Amino acid sequence: MSSYLPLRSTIFGALALALTLAPAFAADPTFPVNSRVGLVPPAGFMPSARLSGFENPQANAVILMSSMPGEAYPELEKSLTDEAMKQRGMQVALREPLALKGGKGLFIAGPREADGQKRYEAVVIATLDGVAAFISVQMLEASHAAVTDAMLREAFKTIAVRKEIPDSEKLSILPYKLNNLAGFRVLRAAVDGSAILTEGPKDSVKNVEQPFLLVGVKIGEAPKPEERDKFARDIFSGAPGIKDVKITRAEPLRIGQMAGHEIVAEAKDIESGTDVTTVQWLRFGQQGHLHMFAIVRRTAWNDIYPKLRTIRDNIEIR
């Protein structure tokens, strides 16, 4: 889905990694909920219930983890120069290659001052099994004596990638239930309430080879009924990945028992010029709205639109 999730925004939305390993026994990697990347965490670190990674409350340290398509690795590597890290407040004290089974990585660490606090951070980028991982360890400088670079290095050697995240695990972190996927599958889900669904075998496509549906929750004061059309059009004006947009329908409707709004438009894929049809639905609540946006090749629209409606009509807020 390279057209709709720009690689750069994916990269800079990332952070994460881990620490030490008992050397006598090869423990299995632990995978945080909804993460393809895992590792054997150091002693004292446990999977976090609030972050994608691990945390050690006693050491006031966290390991944050994210993954992206493997082709992101070269751009990640270019973005982590000593000068770039300095601009982010880190003085690079360690930079070394990391040997991984079936892959490679880069280990960077050093002190950083942020908000008047002296901290110590380590960053690892890795590529293996078609996945690029971005991992960050963050701690107070005083904790570095207990969480050493040597411990981190050993932990980083255990980085592993699982083939896929079960849909049930992806869905468990969302603030709503998708009760009928209508043949679609969950590509990504995030704790902020966003989800990406697709119909088809590929996780990353060009030329709109597969339909995609983006779902998100926006918290805030809901617009008044007379303001909803303008509100919906303003949101739609920022729709990703399309150009030459011609709205063919924009009207209020009921979605379940809730007030909603629908916009249907014809457009072109911004990269390939492929003819597409898009739909945006908003479902209004008292303290925000549910936002749904789909993009489909125009030749497949008549087949896909009923499936999208099925998904839409079977979303239940938890």
C-alpha positions as CSV (number, residue, x, y, z in Angstrom):
1,M,0.0,0.0,0.0
2,S,2.9,2.3,-0.8
3,S,0.6,4.9,-2.3
4,Y,-1.4,5.5,0.8
5,L,1.1,5.0,3.6
6,P,4.2,7.0,2.6
7,L,7.4,5.3,3.6
8,R,8.8,8.3,5.2
9,S,5.8,8.9,7.5
10,T,5.9,5.2,8.4
11,I,9.6,5.4,9.3
12,F,9.3,8.5,11.5
13,G,6.4,7.1,13.3
14,A,8.6,4.3,14.6
15,L,10.7,3.4,17.7
16,A,11.8,0.2,19.7
17,L,14.1,-2.7,21.0
18,A,15.4,-4.9,23.8
19,L,18.2,-6.0,26.1
20,T,19.8,-9.0,27.7
21,L,19.6,-12.7,27.4
22,A,20.6,-15.6,29.7
23,P,23.6,-17.0,27.8
24,A,23.3,-20.6,29.1
25,F,19.9,-21.3,27.4
26,A,18.5,-20.1,24.1
27,A,15.1,-18.7,25.2
28,D,12.4,-18.1,22.7
29,P,11.8,-14.5,21.6
30,T,8.8,-12.7,23.1
31,F,6.6,-10.8,20.7
32,P,4.7,-7.8,22.1
33,V,1.0,-7.7,21.2
34,N,0.4,-6.7,17.6
35,S,4.1,-6.7,16.7
36,R,5.9,-8.9,14.1
37,V,9.2,-8.1,15.7
38,G,10.2,-9.7,19.0
39,L,13.3,-10.6,21.1
40,V,14.4,-12.1,24.3
41,P,14.1,-9.2,26.8
42,P,16.7,-8.6,29.4
43,A,16.1,-9.6,33.0
44,G,13.6,-7.2,34.6
45,F,11.9,-6.3,31.4
46,M,8.3,-7.4,30.8
47,P,5.9,-7.0,27.8
48,S,4.2,-3.6,28.2
49,A,0.4,-3.2,28.4
50,R,0.6,0.4,27.3
51,L,3.4,0.4,24.7
52,S,4.5,-1.7,21.8
53,G,7.5,-3.2,23.5
54,F,8.8,-3.9,26.9
55,E,9.4,-2.0,30.1
56,N,11.3,-2.2,33.3
57,P,9.7,0.1,36.0
58,Q,12.6,-0.4,38.5
59,A,15.2,0.8,36.0
60,N,12.7,3.4,34.5
61,A,13.5,2.0,31.1
62,V,11.5,1.0,28.0
63,I,12.1,-0.9,24.8
64,L,9.9,0.4,22.0
65,M,9.5,-1.7,18.8
66,S,8.0,-1.1,15.3
67,S,8.3,-2.8,11.9
68,M,7.8,-1.8,8.3
69,P,8.5,-3.3,4.9
70,G,12.0,-4.4,4.3
71,E,12.7,-1.9,1.6
72,A,12.6,0.8,4.2
73,Y,15.9,-0.3,5.6
74,P,18.2,1.7,3.3
75,E,16.3,5.0,4.0
76,L,16.4,4.2,7.7
77,E,20.1,3.8,7.5
78,K,20.6,7.1,5.7
79,S,18.5,8.9,8.3
80,L,20.6,7.8,11.3
81,T,23.9,9.7,10.7
82,D,25.8,11.1,13.7
83,E,24.8,14.6,12.7
84,A,21.1,13.6,12.4
85,M,21.2,12.0,15.8
86,K,22.9,15.1,17.2
87,Q,20.0,17.2,15.9
88,R,17.7,14.9,17.9
89,G,19.8,15.6,21.0
90,M,21.9,12.4,21.1
91,Q,25.7,12.4,21.3
92,V,26.6,9.1,19.5
93,A,29.1,7.2,21.7
94,L,28.7,3.8,20.0
95,R,28.0,2.9,16.4
96,E,28.6,-0.7,15.2
97,P,27.2,-3.2,12.8
98,L,25.0,-5.9,14.2
99,A,25.2,-9.5,12.9
100,L,21.8,-11.3,12.8
101,K,20.8,-14.7,11.7
102,G,19.4,-14.2,8.2
103,G,19.9,-10.4,8.3
104,K,21.9,-7.5,9.4
105,G,21.5,-4.4,11.6
106,L,23.1,-1.2,13.0
107,F,23.5,-0.5,16.7
108,I,23.7,3.2,17.9
109,A,23.8,4.4,21.5
110,G,24.7,7.5,23.5
111,P,23.6,10.0,26.1
112,R,20.8,12.4,25.3
113,E,19.5,15.4,27.2
114,A,15.7,16.0,27.0
115,D,13.5,18.3,29.0
116,G,16.3,19.0,31.4
117,Q,16.8,15.3,32.1
118,K,20.0,13.4,31.3
119,R,19.1,10.2,29.5
120,Y,20.7,7.3,27.7
121,E,19.3,5.9,24.6
122,A,20.1,3.1,22.1
123,V,18.7,2.6,18.7
124,V,18.9,-0.5,16.4
125,I,17.7,-0.8,12.9
126,A,17.6,-4.3,11.4
127,T,16.5,-6.1,8.3
128,L,15.5,-9.8,8.2
129,D,12.8,-12.0,6.7
130,G,11.6,-9.1,4.5
131,V,10.9,-6.8,7.5
132,A,12.7,-3.7,8.6
133,A,12.7,-3.1,12.4
134,F,13.3,0.1,14.2
135,I,14.0,-0.4,17.9
136,S,14.8,2.1,20.7
137,V,15.8,1.7,24.3
138,Q,15.1,4.7,26.5
139,M,16.2,5.2,30.1
140,L,17.5,7.7,32.6
141,E,21.3,8.1,32.5
142,A,21.6,6.6,36.0
143,S,20.0,3.4,34.7
144,H,22.8,2.8,32.2
145,A,24.9,1.2,34.9
146,A,22.3,-1.6,35.2
147,V,21.3,-1.8,31.6
148,T,24.6,-1.8,29.8
149,D,25.6,-1.6,26.1
150,A,26.8,-5.2,26.4
151,M,23.4,-6.4,27.7
152,L,21.7,-4.5,24.9
153,R,24.0,-6.0,22.3
154,E,23.2,-9.5,23.4
155,A,19.5,-8.8,23.4
156,F,19.6,-7.3,19.9
157,K,21.2,-10.5,18.6
158,T,17.9,-12.3,19.5
159,I,15.7,-10.1,17.3
160,A,13.3,-12.3,15.4
161,V,10.4,-11.8,13.0
162,R,7.2,-13.9,13.1
163,K,5.5,-14.7,9.8
164,E,2.3,-12.9,10.7
165,I,0.2,-11.4,13.5
166,P,-3.1,-13.3,14.0
167,D,-6.1,-11.1,13.1
168,S,-7.5,-11.7,16.6
169,E,-4.4,-10.1,18.1
170,K,-4.6,-7.1,15.8
171,L,-8.3,-6.6,16.5
172,S,-7.9,-6.9,20.3
173,I,-6.1,-3.5,20.6
174,L,-8.8,-1.5,18.7
175,P,-11.5,0.5,20.6
176,Y,-14.1,-1.1,18.3
177,K,-15.0,-4.6,17.0
178,L,-15.0,-5.5,13.3
179,N,-17.7,-8.1,13.5
180,N,-17.8,-8.9,9.8
181,L,-14.8,-8.5,7.5
182,A,-16.7,-9.5,4.4
183,G,-13.6,-11.3,3.0
184,F,-11.2,-8.6,3.8
185,R,-8.3,-9.1,6.2
186,V,-6.6,-6.8,8.7
187,L,-3.3,-5.5,7.4
188,R,-2.4,-3.3,10.3
189,A,-4.0,-2.1,13.6
190,A,-2.7,0.4,16.1
191,V,-3.5,1.4,19.6
192,D,-4.7,4.9,18.4
193,G,-7.7,3.1,16.9
194,S,-6.6,3.1,13.3
195,A,-6.8,0.0,11.1
196,I,-6.0,-0.9,7.5
197,L,-7.9,-3.7,5.8
198,T,-7.4,-5.1,2.3
199,E,-8.8,-7.9,0.1
200,G,-6.0,-9.8,-1.5
201,P,-2.8,-11.6,-0.7
202,K,-0.3,-8.6,-0.9
203,D,0.6,-6.4,2.0
204,S,2.2,-3.7,-0.2
205,V,0.8,-2.9,-3.6
206,K,1.0,-0.3,-6.4
207,N,-1.5,0.8,-8.9
208,V,-4.4,-0.1,-6.6
209,E,-4.1,-3.8,-7.3
210,Q,-6.2,-4.4,-4.2
211,P,-8.9,-2.4,-2.5
212,F,-8.0,-0.8,0.9
213,L,-10.1,0.4,3.7
214,L,-8.8,2.7,6.4
215,V,-10.7,3.0,9.7
216,G,-10.0,5.4,12.5
217,V,-11.5,7.0,15.6
218,K,-11.4,10.8,16.1
219,I,-12.1,12.2,19.5
220,G,-13.6,15.7,19.8
221,E,-16.8,17.6,19.7
222,A,-19.1,16.3,17.1
223,P,-20.4,18.8,14.5
224,K,-24.0,20.0,14.6
225,P,-26.3,18.4,12.0
226,E,-26.2,21.5,9.8
227,E,-22.3,21.5,9.9
228,R,-21.8,17.8,9.0
229,D,-21.6,18.2,5.2
230,K,-18.9,20.8,5.3
231,F,-17.2,18.9,8.1
232,A,-17.1,15.7,6.0
233,R,-16.0,17.6,2.8
234,D,-13.1,19.2,4.8
235,I,-11.9,15.8,6.0
236,F,-12.3,14.3,2.5
237,S,-10.2,17.1,1.0
238,G,-7.2,15.5,2.7
239,A,-7.8,12.0,1.4
240,P,-4.5,10.2,0.7
241,G,-3.2,8.9,-2.6
242,I,-5.7,10.4,-5.1
243,K,-5.9,13.3,-7.6
244,D,-8.4,14.7,-10.1
245,V,-11.2,14.1,-7.7
246,K,-14.8,14.4,-8.7
247,I,-17.4,14.0,-6.0
248,T,-20.4,12.1,-7.3
249,R,-22.4,11.8,-4.1
250,A,-22.3,13.6,-0.7
251,E,-25.2,13.1,1.6
252,P,-26.3,12.2,5.2
253,L,-27.3,8.7,6.0
254,R,-27.9,6.4,9.0
255,I,-25.2,3.9,9.9
256,G,-26.8,1.5,12.3
257,Q,-28.6,3.6,14.8
258,M,-26.1,6.5,14.4
259,A,-26.1,9.6,12.3
260,G,-23.6,9.5,9.4
261,H,-22.4,11.0,6.2
262,E,-21.2,9.5,2.9
263,I,-19.1,10.9,0.1
264,V,-18.4,8.9,-3.0
265,A,-16.0,10.2,-5.6
266,E,-14.2,9.2,-8.8
267,A,-10.5,10.0,-8.9
268,K,-7.1,8.8,-10.2
269,D,-4.4,7.1,-8.2
270,I,-1.8,9.8,-7.6
271,E,1.2,7.6,-8.7
272,S,-0.1,5.5,-11.6
273,G,-3.1,7.5,-12.8
274,T,-5.3,4.4,-12.5
275,D,-9.0,5.2,-12.4
276,V,-10.4,4.6,-8.9
277,T,-13.5,5.1,-6.9
278,T,-13.4,6.2,-3.3
279,V,-15.9,6.3,-0.5
280,Q,-15.7,8.1,2.9
281,W,-18.1,7.4,5.7
282,L,-18.3,9.3,9.0
283,R,-20.3,7.9,11.9
284,F,-21.0,10.5,14.5
285,G,-21.1,10.0,18.2
286,Q,-21.4,12.3,21.2
287,Q,-17.6,12.7,21.7
288,G,-16.2,12.1,18.3
289,H,-16.7,10.2,15.1
290,L,-15.7,7.0,13.3
291,H,-13.9,7.7,10.1
292,M,-13.8,5.2,7.2
293,F,-12.1,5.7,3.8
294,A,-11.8,3.2,1.0
295,I,-10.1,3.2,-2.4
296,V,-10.9,0.7,-5.1
297,R,-10.1,0.3,-8.8
298,R,-13.1,1.6,-10.7
299,T,-13.4,-1.7,-12.6
300,A,-13.9,-3.5,-9.3
301,W,-16.1,-1.0,-7.6
302,N,-19.5,-2.7,-8.1
303,D,-18.2,-5.9,-6.6
304,I,-16.3,-4.3,-3.7
305,Y,-18.8,-1.6,-2.6
306,P,-21.3,-4.1,-1.0
307,K,-18.5,-5.7,1.0
308,L,-17.3,-2.3,2.3
309,R,-20.9,-1.6,3.4
310,T,-21.0,-4.9,5.2
311,I,-17.9,-4.0,7.1
312,R,-19.2,-0.5,7.8
313,D,-22.5,-1.8,9.2
314,N,-20.9,-4.3,11.5
315,I,-18.5,-2.1,13.4
316,E,-19.3,-2.0,17.1
317,I,-17.7,0.4,19.6
318,R,-16.4,-1.4,22.6
